[in-house]
Amino acid sequence: MSDYIPAKDTDLLGWTQNLAGFCEDNAVRLKLDGPQTTEYRAKAEAFAQAMAKIQSPHHSSVDVAAKNTARDELVSASRDLVQGGLSRNPAMSDEDRAAAGITIPDRVRTAAPQPKTRPEAKMTAALRQITVNFSDEGSRSRGKPGKVHGCEIKHAFLDAPPADIEELGHSVFVTVTSHVFDFEEKDRGKHLYFALRWENAKGETGPWSQLYDMFVP
């Protein structure tokens, strides 16, 4: 099985929400199976609800087991949807595959160009958690630009905006278009600053995004 399905629960959550939205937005054009698309959204939402439950400090082993079951069902449904409705669909372009977050076939061994655009982020917050969803700046697509491998996110807790991005001392690299920052209780109220940039498979990077900031709830 290809490794386009994220291993981490938080990354899987963002990836499947994006995939469900892509299928709903393009169901008619790609002639996707309606009941399968509806069922996939239901499984994605069930996993999201199960994930929310285990964020509670009072969650139980039953909640964890329910989350694991929801994850297994969602991963299986993702494989069926991608393999059956998307990967071999003649109407799917490489731009569609990038938007859906699935593997783009390497038909011609050409070098990936250095990214020229920058990511644009939208944030949502929950208790001790900040979710960052991002896409190409100014694009209607939910996915990464073509030939982009992933996104680097530099971040740090600071008392004031940094004069330079290099002052953001921590970095994470993701190949999906969503990342969840999880924090400890002692981090609540701290000021998180972060910036993003695209990166190709050769490690070449594009320009940094604007500087974003949020207080940890």
Secondary structure, DSSP 8 states (H G I E B T S, - for coil): --TTS-SSHHHHHHHHHHHHHHHHHHHHHHT--HHHHHHHHHHHHHHHHHHHHHTSTT--HHHHHHHHHHHHHHHHHHHHHIIIIITT-TT--HHHHHHHT------S--------S-EEEEEEEETTEEEEEEEETT-S-SS--TT--EEEEEEEE-SS--SSGGG--EEEEESSSEEEEE--GGGTT-EEEEEEEEE-TTS-B------EEEE--
